[in-house]
Amino acid sequence: MLRYVSNKIGYSILVMLGVVTAVFFLFNVLPGDPARMMLDQREDSEQLNAVRAKYGFDKPMSEQYLYYLNDISPISIHTQNEKDYNNIYRYRGTYVSLFSVSDKTIVLKWPYLRESFRSQGKSVTAIIGETLPNTIVLACASIIIAMIIGVFLGVVAALVPNSFLDKMITVVGTIGMSVPSFFSAILFAWIFGYILAEYTGLNMTGSLFEVDDMGEGTHLQLKNLILPAITLGIRPLGVIIQLTRGSLLEELSQNYIITARAKGLKMPTIVRKHALRNALNPVITAASGWFASMLAGAVFVEYIFGWNGLGKQIVEALNQLDLPVVMGAVLVIGFTFVIINILVDIIYARLDPRVRV
């Protein structure tokens, strides 16, 4: 088991290194001067040179890449020279010195995602920290809705195979998997947040916390979670329906189920106490993977519904060419995806030793 976990962690580190490399070079080959983006229209030649020197924009691309790796790595190398871009003073109070070699210091620190181009002096970590919890709330609500409805419909379809009801549920699941999130978001916002707003009481746009009418503070608006959560949960809903149906049908054909039925146990009891418990293993694995994907898939849903999450922040940062925010957000989503996949693989290997082979 320990070797299996070590291999998974080593593979994940390589995956994250690939993600970091792709993100860095993808955004750094875009046209435009990062120093000008930071200064907007207020720059002069001295300011531009100062910003380029401070952030290493005047150095070769390969050297900038090494600086970026050093910034986002939890274990990194730094000098005590304040004139050097790669200095330790940016992490004052947030690092632990491990040991020193000559004028270099090896430190343990939080990954540094740099500062926003548009929000001067505000770190990317702070910006992501303000929006990521809202995205996590949305993703959790979506996967809960998808699990409850998807498992229920999958069980119903499995109990009446090849019937009209089974075919209708299968069509619903197929449509759910096929419809793009941005299209269903627009459709749901228009129908339930505009046309039927008088009956539903829902808004086309809104976030989890909103400023009250008097401007005296923010208050919780759970109703704004309903439409984006349902919209984001439609695609995993379709997958969960199909997986539950197929897995339960296979489980119901096992010998122990046939024996239980021969003993006179009723079908609802057999499904609830025996078959469904075993049939849910692949469903839970798929749901865990979908949860990580939702962090990336929430981009268009959040933007359309005005949900103040990481996805909406990415779109706004792209519109403003705020590259550090976009790069940091993509890395956070990639890291979350990798961590969740590791945990799912470990749990699955613990439940089924054959996976470790």
ABEGO torsion letter per residue (X at the ends): XAAAAAAAAAAAAAAAAAAAAAAAAAAAABBEBAAAAAAEAABBAAAAAAAAAAAGAABBAAAAAAAAAAAABABBBBBABAABABBAAAABGABBBABBBEABBBBBBBBBAEBBAABBGBBAAAAAAAAAAAAAAAAAAAAAAAAAAAAAAAAAAAABBGBAAAAAAAAAAAAAAABBAAAAAAAAAAAAAAAAAAAAGBBABEBABBBBAAGAEBBBBAAAAAAAAAAAAAAAAAAAAAAAAAAAAAAAABAAAAAAAAAGBBAAAAAAAAAAAAAAAAAAAAAAAAAAAAAAAAAAAAAAAGBBBAAAAAAAAAAAGBAAAAAAAAAAAAAAAAAAAAAAAAAAAAABAAAAX
